[in-house]
Amino acid sequence: MVKIGNGGHVPIKRETELVEIKFLNLTPHPVVVANGNLRMKFERDPQAPLARIEIITETKVIQSEVAPGIIIDIPIQEVKRYEVIDLPDPEPGIIYIVSAMVANHIQRHDLVAPITDASCERDERGRVISVKGLQSFTQGMYEERKRVGKTFGTVKV
């Protein structure tokens, strides 16, 4: 397994030039990407912030009659908005690995999230062991990387 710790650099091939892209894991756990025989582990940098979503809610109460003459209060959390906490500003040459919820909410070209669908490898308790890749929630991520002079390509390790 290739271990990429603390925001390790991965050289990316672009035609005849190698462009170095730094993947910085801002999730609370290591991310293992398994692609055929290659497994890359992106460790969490303990010095890096933990990007997360804070949900702002308001509690409302509805009443429900559960039996004749017996009424109970049921609290309902109404989501007012989401706020992303501790996400660094974009930096050239850095791709941040964040949760799918953060990546989907912000939709920046420098954010990717582990693909945690049915294709990921899980242990007997259902915890993710590895994923088949990383996903972007933006349209044109590759076009944006080309515009700024960086593209994704073959990873040389």
N, C-alpha and C positions, 0 to 999 in steps of 0.2 A: 504494500500500500504506500502510495506517495503521501507524505504528511506535509501539509502546508500550514505551518503554525504562525500565530500572531501576525496575520495579514501578509502571508507569504506572497511572493511575486511569481507569476506564471508567464513565461515567454509565449507570445502568440505570434504565429507566422502570418505575415501579410505580404503576399507576392514574394519579393526577394528580401524583405526587411523583417526583422523581428521587433515587435513592439511589446514592451513590458506592461502588463496590466496587473495591478495589485487587487486581489480580492480581500476584502475586510469583512469578517464575520461579525455582525452585530446582533446575532441571536444568542440565547442563553446556553447554547449547547454546540458541540462540534457538528459540522455538516459533512457527511460522507457522500460523495458522488461516485456511483459505480457505473462504468461504461465498458462493457465487455470484461476483459481481464484487468483493466486499469481501475483502481480505486483511489480517489483523491480525498484527503481529509482536511477540511478547513477548520482549524482550531479557532476558538473564540479568543480574541486578544483581551486579557484581563484589564488592560489600560483603556480600551475602547468603550464608548458608551453602549448601553443596551437599548437599541431602538425599540420602541413599543407604542401601543395604542392605549390612550386613556379614554375611557368612555364616560361622558358626562350624562348623568341620568337625573330624572325627577321621579320620585315615588308618588304614585296615585293609588287610591284605594277604591276597589269596587266591592259592592255587597252582593252576596249570593245566598239565596235561601236553599239550604241543603236538606231541609225537612220542613214540614209544616210548622211555621212559627219559629224556626231556628235559622237565624241569619248570621253569617260570618263575614268578616272583612278579609278581602284578599288583596295584598299589596301587589301592585304592578309597577315594574321599573320601566319607565318610558325613556328611550334613548333620545337625548336632545342633540348631541353631536359627538364626533370623535376628534381627538387631538393626538397628533404624533408627537412623542416625547423623545428627546435625545437622539435625533437623526442629524448627523453632520451635513453641512452644505456640500454640494457636488464639488469634487476635485478632479482635475484632469488625470487620467490614468488609473482611477480607483473605481472599482465596482463594489458596492456594498451588498452583502448577503443579509437579508432581513426576513421577517416573517411574511407570509403571503398577505396577511391583513394590512401590514404597513405598506408593502409594495403596491397593493391594489388601491389603497387609499390615496397615496401620494402620486403614483404613476410618473416617476422620473426615469430617465434613460439610464441612470447609473445604479438602479436598484434591481436586484434579482432575488427570488425566493426559491427554496427547495420545492421540487415537484412532489407533493405528498399525496398523490392519488393512489389508485389501486395497484399501480405498477411498482411502488416502493417496497423494499424489503423490510419486513417487520419481525420482531421476536414473538415468542409465544404469548406475551401479554399485550401485543398490539403496538408496541413502541417502535418507532422508525429506527432502522439500523442504517439503511442507505437509501438514496434516491437515484433515479436514472439521469437526472440533470437539474438545471436551474431554469426558472421561468421569469419572464418579464411581463408586466401588465401594461406596457406601453406599445402603441403602434409605431412601427418604424425604428425599433431600437438599433437594428443593424445599420440602417440608413444614417441615423444620428452619429453612430460611432465612425462611419466612413466620412461624414462631414467634418468631424473634428480630427480626422487623420488616423483613427484607430479602428481596426476591424477585428472581429473574432475569427479564429481560424484553427489550425491544428495546434494542439497543446504539445509542446516539447518538454518532456520531463526526464 
